[in-house]
Amino acid sequence: MKKNNSITSYRPISLLPILGKLLEKLILQRLNFTINKQNVLHPHQFGFREGKSTNHAPRKLIDVIEDAKEREHYVIVISLDIQGALGNLKYDIVRKELRKLYTKSNISETLEDILSNCKVAIQTSDGPAVWKQTEGCPQGSCTPPLSWNIVADEILKTDWPKEIHLQAFADDFAFVISGRTRRELEQHTTFVLETFKNWTNKNQFDISIEKSQYLLIGKLSRGPVVIWNSQPIKRTTSLKYLGVTLDEKLNWISHIQEQGTKAVSQYQQFCRIAEPKWGLKQKDKNTKGYSTKQLQRECSFMELVLGPSLFLPD
């Protein structure tokens, strides 16, 4: 629940010029084509990318966890959420990272020019006020997702030890840290937080303590202390990551219970329109050869087995 008295709870509506939006769209298509062709972005960024989705990210995370467990390591999963990521994205940082990642061309120079000369105009009682925009993303703009991936690519390409895995879905970062002993796990966790803190400070980001949490997997009763800016990050017994609920024992009980609850709720909603005396008329209860009762069973089964991320329509 957002606070009514907080300025961050409100988002202004931006009206962008049509020609500017068309130019951004053309530049984005050319940049994405070249970036995908040259494969310059780190493969562990699953957000805003063609061919990657909310199904691939949890699968990769689970594979890394299971690999660490097979090596009989203790495992900790830390989920870090960047606070107001796109709204705090600095244009000068995007330009600098773009030069490092992308070979200089007419397309990249045009994007740099756009990011260097953005202005915002607002109508006031004293007439229009205009000022230069140096950060953030107006609604309707199509380049901020790519700009974010370009900036986030640096931390993903950090030379992490084999016991540390980092992946991201847009501005949601997930670390899987393992160690043979509690002390080793603590050392790796400290290194992760220090390295990530240096990156956020460099790019003037901060994480949301309320949305960040960590999960300790294994028989280690007391795990490392996870602190960010002198504030402890909440430890949880089950962590929801892109529709998949992980628990401390990795036995999927929490996930099955949650999906079962959703499936029952969905089934009950179908029942409300399938009653014999009210709801849909009898002639409307068949949809392309399937009765409403059949749809109830099929949808409930899909929700329970596959989960929401696979069942949502394209």
C-alpha positions in Angstrom: 0.0 0.0 0.0 1.5 3.3 -1.1 1.4 6.3 1.3 -0.9 9.1 0.3 1.4 11.8 1.8 4.5 10.6 -0.1 5.5 12.3 -3.3 6.9 9.0 -4.6 3.4 7.6 -4.6 2.4 9.8 -7.5 3.5 9.8 -11.1 3.0 12.8 -13.4 1.5 12.2 -16.9 4.0 13.1 -19.6 2.9 14.1 -23.1 5.7 13.3 -25.6 5.9 14.7 -29.1 4.9 12.2 -31.8 8.0 12.8 -33.9 10.2 12.2 -30.8 8.4 8.9 -30.0 8.9 7.7 -33.6 12.6 8.6 -33.5 13.0 6.7 -30.2 11.2 3.7 -31.7 13.5 3.6 -34.7 16.6 4.0 -32.6 15.5 1.3 -30.2 14.9 -1.2 -33.0 18.4 -0.6 -34.5 20.1 -0.8 -31.1 18.3 -3.9 -30.1 19.1 -5.6 -33.4 22.9 -4.8 -33.1 23.0 -5.7 -29.3 21.3 -9.0 -29.9 23.4 -9.8 -32.9 26.7 -9.1 -31.1 25.4 -10.7 -27.9 26.9 -7.9 -25.7 24.4 -8.0 -22.8 24.9 -10.5 -20.0 22.7 -13.6 -20.4 21.6 -13.4 -16.7 19.5 -10.3 -17.4 16.1 -11.7 -18.1 14.0 -8.5 -18.2 13.2 -6.4 -21.2 14.9 -8.9 -23.6 13.6 -10.9 -26.5 13.5 -14.6 -25.9 13.7 -14.4 -22.1 10.8 -14.3 -19.7 9.6 -14.9 -16.1 9.8 -18.6 -16.8 13.5 -18.6 -17.6 14.6 -16.6 -14.6 13.2 -18.9 -11.8 14.4 -21.9 -13.7 18.0 -20.6 -13.7 17.8 -19.6 -10.1 16.6 -23.1 -9.1 19.3 -24.8 -11.1 22.0 -22.8 -9.3 20.5 -23.6 -5.9 20.2 -27.3 -6.7 23.8 -27.4 -8.0 25.1 -25.9 -4.7 23.1 -28.3 -2.6 24.5 -31.2 -4.6 28.0 -29.9 -3.6 26.7 -30.0 0.0 27.0 -26.3 0.4 24.9 -24.0 2.6 22.9 -21.6 0.4 21.4 -18.2 0.9 19.2 -16.4 -1.6 19.1 -12.6 -1.4 16.5 -10.7 -3.3 17.3 -7.0 -3.8 14.9 -4.5 -5.3 16.2 -1.2 -6.6 14.1 1.7 -5.4 12.6 3.8 -8.2 15.1 2.3 -10.7 13.9 3.9 -14.0 12.8 7.1 -12.2 16.4 7.6 -10.8 18.3 6.5 -14.0 20.8 9.3 -14.7 21.3 10.1 -18.4 25.0 10.9 -18.1 25.5 7.4 -16.6 23.5 5.8 -19.5 25.6 7.7 -22.1 28.9 6.6 -20.4 27.8 2.9 -20.2 26.6 3.0 -23.7 30.0 4.1 -25.0 31.6 1.2 -23.1 29.2 -1.4 -24.4 28.3 -0.3 -27.9 30.6 0.6 -30.8 30.2 4.3 -31.7 27.8 4.8 -34.6 25.2 7.2 -35.9 22.5 5.4 -34.0 24.4 5.6 -30.6 25.3 9.2 -31.2 21.7 10.1 -31.9 20.6 8.4 -28.7 23.3 10.3 -26.8 22.1 13.6 -28.3 18.5 12.8 -27.3 19.6 12.0 -23.7 21.7 15.2 -23.7 19.0 17.6 -24.7 15.8 16.4 -23.0 13.6 19.2 -21.6 10.4 19.2 -19.6 7.7 21.9 -20.0 4.8 22.5 -17.7 2.1 25.0 -17.8 1.9 27.2 -14.7 -0.2 30.2 -13.7 2.7 32.4 -14.8 3.1 30.8 -18.1 5.1 27.8 -19.4 8.1 26.7 -17.3 10.9 24.7 -19.0 13.9 23.0 -17.5 16.4 20.4 -18.5 15.7 16.8 -17.7 18.8 14.8 -16.5 17.1 11.6 -15.1 14.0 9.5 -15.1 11.7 8.2 -17.8 8.6 10.0 -19.0 5.5 7.8 -19.6 5.3 6.7 -23.2 9.0 6.6 -23.8 10.3 3.3 -25.2 14.1 3.6 -24.6 14.3 3.4 -20.7 14.1 -0.4 -20.5 17.1 -0.7 -22.8 18.9 2.1 -20.9 18.4 0.2 -17.7 19.8 -3.0 -19.1 22.9 -1.1 -20.3 23.5 0.3 -16.9 22.8 -2.9 -15.0 25.1 -4.9 -17.3 28.2 -3.7 -15.4 27.3 -5.3 -12.1 26.1 -8.6 -13.9 29.5 -8.8 -15.6 31.4 -8.6 -12.3 34.0 -11.4 -11.9 32.1 -13.2 -9.2 33.6 -16.3 -7.5 31.9 -19.6 -8.5 30.1 -19.7 -5.1 28.2 -16.5 -6.1 25.6 -16.2 -8.7 23.8 -13.0 -9.7 20.9 -12.6 -12.1 18.3 -9.9 -12.7 14.8 -9.4 -14.0 14.7 -5.7 -14.9 15.5 -4.0 -11.5 15.0 -7.1 -9.3 18.3 -8.6 -8.5 18.7 -12.1 -7.0 21.9 -13.5 -5.5 22.5 -17.2 -4.8 25.5 -17.5 -2.4 26.9 -20.8 -1.2 29.6 -21.9 1.2 30.9 -25.1 2.8 30.8 -23.5 6.3 28.9 -20.7 8.0 32.0 -18.6 8.1 32.6 -19.0 4.4 29.0 -18.1 3.7 29.4 -15.0 5.8 32.5 -14.0 3.9 30.8 -14.4 0.5 27.7 -12.5 1.7 29.8 -9.6 3.0 31.7 -9.4 -0.3 28.4 -9.5 -2.3 26.9 -6.6 -0.3 30.0 -4.5 -0.4 30.4 -4.9 -4.2 26.7 -4.3 -4.9 26.8 -1.2 -2.6 29.7 0.2 -4.5 27.8 -0.2 -7.8 24.6 1.4 -6.4 26.6 4.3 -4.9 28.4 4.8 -8.2 25.1 5.0 -10.1 23.2 6.9 -7.3 20.8 4.1 -6.7 19.4 2.7 -3.5 17.5 -0.5 -2.6 14.1 -0.8 -1.1 14.5 -2.4 2.3 10.8 -3.1 2.4 10.9 -5.2 -0.8 14.2 -6.8 -0.2 14.6 -10.1 1.7 16.7 -13.2 2.0 16.1 -17.0 2.4 18.5 -19.4 4.1 18.3 -22.9 2.5 19.7 -25.9 4.3 20.2 -27.1 7.9 22.2 -24.1 9.1 20.2 -22.8 12.0 21.9 -19.4 12.2 22.9 -17.8 8.9 24.9 -14.7 8.2 23.6 -11.2 9.1 22.4 -9.4 6.0 22.6 -5.6 6.6 22.2 -2.7 4.1 23.0 0.8 5.2 22.9 -0.2 8.9 19.4 -1.7 8.3 18.8 -5.4 8.5 17.3 -7.1 5.5 14.3 -9.2 6.5 14.8 -13.0 6.6 11.9 -15.0 5.4 11.0 -18.7 5.5 9.6 -18.5 1.9 10.6 -16.2 -0.9 8.4 -15.5 -3.9 10.4 -14.9 -7.0 8.5 -14.1 -10.2 5.5 -16.3 -9.3 7.6 -19.2 -7.9 7.7 -19.6 -4.1 10.9 -21.0 -2.7 11.1 -22.3 0.9 13.9 -23.2 3.3 13.8 -26.9 2.5 13.2 -26.5 -1.2 10.4 -29.0 -1.1 7.8 -26.8 -2.9 5.1 -27.2 -0.2 4.7 -23.4 0.1 4.4 -23.1 -3.7 1.9 -25.9 -4.0 -0.2 -24.5 -1.2 -0.3 -21.0 -2.8 -1.1 -22.4 -6.3 -3.7 -24.6 -4.8 -5.4 -21.7 -3.1 -5.4 -19.8 -6.3 -6.8 -22.8 -8.2 -9.7 -23.2 -5.7 -10.5 -19.5 -5.9 -10.5 -19.6 -9.7 -12.7 -22.7 -9.6 -15.2 -21.0 -7.3 -15.3 -18.0 -9.6 -16.2 -20.2 -12.5 -18.9 -21.9 -10.4 -20.6 -18.6 -9.9 -21.3 -18.3 -13.6 -22.1 -22.0 -14.1 -25.1 -22.4 -11.7 -28.2 -24.0 -13.3 -30.6 -21.3 -12.2 -28.5 -18.1 -12.5 -25.4 -16.8 -14.2 -24.7 -17.7 -17.9 -27.7 -18.8 -19.9 -27.6 -22.4 -21.0 -27.0 -21.5 -24.7 -24.0 -19.4 -23.6 -22.4 -22.1 -21.5 -20.5 -23.7 -24.4 -17.4 -22.0 -25.7 -15.8 -23.4 -28.9 -17.0 -26.9 -28.0 -16.0 -26.8 -24.3 -18.6 -26.6 -21.5 -18.1 -24.3 -18.6 -17.6 -27.2 -16.3 -14.8 -28.5 -18.5 -13.2 -25.1 -18.5 -13.4 -25.0 -14.7 -11.4 -28.3 -14.4 -8.9 -27.4 -17.1 -8.1 -23.9 -15.8 -7.9 -25.1 -12.2 -5.5 -27.9 -13.2 -3.3 -25.5 -15.3 -3.2 -23.0 -12.5 -2.2 -25.6 -9.9 0.4 -27.4 -12.0 2.0 -24.6 -14.1 1.4 -21.6 -11.9 0.4 -18.0 -13.0 3.5 -17.2 -15.0 2.9 -19.9 -17.5 -0.9 -19.7 -17.6 -1.2 -16.0 -18.3 -2.1 -15.2 -22.0 0.4 -13.6 -24.3 
